Amino acid sequence: MLELTIEEPDRLVKVAHALSTHTRIGIIKLLLTKPNVNIIEIAEELNIPVSTAATNVKVLEEAELILTELQPASRGAMKVCSRNFDDVRMILNPIAFYQNTSKLIEVEMPIGHFIDFDIQPTCGMASATGMLFAEDEPDNFYHPDSRTAEIIWLRKGWIEYRFPKKLPSGARVTSLEFSLELCSEAPNYNNDWPSEITVWINDAEVGSWISPGDFGDHRGKLNPSWWNDSSTQHGLLKTWAVDAARSTVDSERCSATKLADLRLEEKPYITFRIGLKPDAKHHGGMNLFGRQFGDYPQGIIMRMQYE
């Protein structure tokens, strides 16, 4: 669910504008029944020109109401679209709403605040002001300056974070999700460079997603001016979620792992590990983006719903 308040006027206006035409509503409705369609298919389904479909998809994407990713096609790559939210809630009176607010805990973790790793070259990291260390030296990840990283890349291995699990007395977690921007890791960049990226929560394997490439089709909206145009530019915003019945990636089932398998009651924290399995079908590395790189101004966000 996307929750907006009148205290966020710029984002509220952007989302309201994105929902203000029948065409864009039609696209969102189409993605409810067909979760992964390309722009040509959208144009055919809605009986509109491809250029019109592309323009409206861009508006929805900029409002973060839909997600897009490039996938290999017979000629180059095609943009495939999927829904990002099932619900949008606009709170115009935050004071009145306060008493009825959802039981949701949200924590954002900077990508440099990892607690463990097992990384092999190619690897490296940069902050908003420059490269942090020489590339391809995993021992540098132990340096305290790594906490300022805003982009991290690795060809093999994994990186792990620890999130606080602070719940009201007697509360029970009903769902858990993690969202972050990421892509594959290729020399410079390569939009057609698949990589199977896996997430573990509390050591339980939650599921994998195949990143279609290491993206350089446009300059990352947040990238600092010193970052080279020939390097990785942006990723895709992906969400892994676990509830009482299953695990999903962007609302599509990815495994049978459920909340009970995470043994959340055993520790006062939750570990989140992301990386490449040695036996992965596609071993194309990984880039992680923080608040000041890529297209999305966020680190790794954990959302924990409870009752």
N, C-alpha and C positions, 0 to 999 in steps of 0.2 A: 504494500500500500504506500502511495506517495502522499505525505501529509505536508500541507503548506499553510502558513499563517500570514496574516496581514503584516506581520513584522518582517516578512521577506517580500517586499513589493515587486522587486525586479523579477524574481523567479515566478511569483504569482501571476504577473502580467504575461510572462513568456508562456506559461502553461495554459492560461486562459486563452491566449491568442491561438495556441496550437489546437485547442478544442473548439474553435469558433467557426469552423466550416464543415458542411456535410461531407465534403471529400475526405477530410482528415478523420472525421468520425467513422466514415466508411472503411478507411484503411485499418483503424484500430479494431473495428468489428470483424473485418476479414481475418486479422491476425488471431482472433479468438478461436476460429475454426481451423485456420491453416497457420500454425505457429511459425513456419519458416518459408517465406515466399520472397522471390526477387522482384525488382521493380517492374520488369516486363510482365510478370504474372499479375502484379497489382493493377497495372494499366488494363490488362485484358479483363480481369474480374470486375473492375469498376467502370469499364468502357470509357476510359479517358486516355489522352495522349501520354506516351511514355514520359515526355518532358514534364507534363503536369504531375504525374505520379512522383517523379524524382524530386521536384520542387517541394511537394507536400511532405514527402518522406524526410527531407532535410529539416523542415520546420519541426516535425515530430521528434526527430533525432536530437535537435538542439535543445528541445524542451525536456529531453531524457524520458519521453513517454514510450519510445521504442528503442530497441537496440539494433545496430546493423553490423555486419561483418562481411569482409570480402572472402569469397570462396572461388576456387579455380573453376574456370569455364572453358569452353572450346576455344574461345578467343579472349585471352587475358583473364580477367577476374570479374565476378558479378557481385553486387551488393545484395545480401540476404537480410531480411528484416524479421524481427520478432518483438513481441510485447515486453515491456519492462515492468509494468505494474498492472494489477487487476483492478485496483481502486485508486481514486484520487479524492482526497479529503481537503477541502479548503476551509480553514478556520478564520472567520472574519471577526470574531470576538474572543481572543485568547483568554480573557479573564473569565468569561462565562463558561468557556469550555474546560477550564482548568480542572474542575471537580470530576469531569468525566473522561479524563485523558486515558488513553490505552495503557495497559500494563506492559510497557516496553522499555527495555534498557538498551541504550546504544553507546558503543565505545569505538572511537576511531584511534587506530594505532599507526603512528608514523612508520614507514617501511624500514627505516634504519634501526628501529627498536627491536630487532630480533634477539632471541636468547640462545639460539643454537643453530648450527649449519653443518652441512657436509657438501662442499662445493669443489668442483673441478673446472679448470679453464675450458673454454674461454669464460672469463668472469671479470667483474669490475663494478664500480659504482661512482656516481657523481652527485654533487649537491647543486643547489641553484647557482652557485658562484663558480664552479669548475670541477674538474676531475679531482677525486679525493686521494687516489693512490695510483701507482703504476698498475696497468691492467695485468690480468692473468697471474696474480699472486694471491691465492686464497687466504694466506696468513694475515693479510691486511684486514680481513673481515673482523679480526679480533680487536682492531684499533678503536679507541673510543670515538674518534671522528666519524666512524661509520654510522653513528646515530644521526648524523645530519644528512644522510643519503636521501635523495629524491628520485633516483632511478638506480636499479640494481639489475645486473644481468649475469646469467650463468648458463653454461652449456650442459653440465651434468650435476646431479645432486639435488639438494633440498635446503630450505630455510624455514626456521620455526619461530613462532611468536607465542607469547603467553598473555592471555586476556584475563582481567579480573572477573570473578563470578560473585558479585555482591547482590544478593537477593533479600527481599524482606523475609522476616521470620515466617516459616511455614509455607513459603511460596514454592511453586512447582513449575519448572520450565516446560513450555508447550511447543516451542519451536526455536530453532537457532539458525542464523544465517550469517554468512561472511561475503562481502562484496569488495572487489578490487579491480583495478585496471591492469591488464597484462597482455602479453603476446609472446610469440616465439623469439628465438635469438639466432640471427643469421649474420654472416659477415656484412658489415654496413647495414643493409636491410634487403628483404626479399619478401614480397607480398605472397608468394607461393612457397612457403617453407613450413609444412605442418609439424606440429609438436604436440605430443600427448602429455598434458599437464594434470597432475593428480593432487587431490587435497586429502589430508588426514586430520581428524579432530580427536584429541585425546588418544592418539595412536590408532584409532579405528579408520580404515580407509573409507572415505565418503563417496568418492567417485572421480572420474576423469573427464576432461574436455579436450578436444583436439583443436588447438589454435591453428587457423589456416595459414598464418604467416607472421613475419616480422615487418610491421607496417611502416611504409614511408611514402604512401600515396598523397599525403598532405602533411604540412608541418604541424607538429603538435601545438594545440592552442595555448598551452601553458609553458612551452619550452623556453628556457632563458635564451637571450640573444646570442650567447657564445656557443650554443650547441650547434654542431655541424649539420647542414641540410642532408648530407649523404649518410647520416646515421639513423638508427631507429627513431621514429617520430611519435608514435602513439600506440595504444593498445585498444582492447575492447573491455567494457565494463561487464564483468561476469559475477554471478551470485550463486554460491553453493548454499543449500539449505537442507536441514534435517528436521523432520517432525516425528510424530509417534508411529508413522507407518512406513516412511521411505526417505531417501535422499534425492535431491534434484539439483540440476544446473540450469539456471534460468527457467525454473518451473517445469523442466522436463526430467522425468525419472532417470537417474544415473546409477542407482544401486538400491539394495534392500536394507542398507544400514539405517537404523532408526535411533531415536533418542536414547532408548534403553541401552543400546550398544556403546554409547559414549561414557557411561558410568559417571555422569556429571556430579553425583553426590559424593564421590570419593576425594575430590580435591577442591580447594578454594579458588582455583583458576581453571582456565580452559586453554589447551594448547591447540594451535592452528599451524599445521605444516603444509607447505606447498612445494612441489618439485617434480622431478622426472624419475619414474621407476626404471631400473636397469633393463627390464624386459619390455619397456614401452614399444608399441608398434612404430610410432613416429618419435624420434629422439632429436627434436630440433631446438632444444634449449628453452629459455624463459627470460623475459624482461618483466620487472615489476615497476610500476609508476607510482610516485607519491603526489603530493598536492601541487608541486611546482613543475611537473613534467607531464607530457601526454595531453589528453583531452578532458580529463575529469579531475576537478580539484578535491581530491580525497586521498587518504591513505587506505588502510585496510579497515573496513567498518564491520563490526560485529553488532548484530541486532538479536536480542534475546527477549522473546515474549514469554510471559509467565501468567499463572493464575493462582 
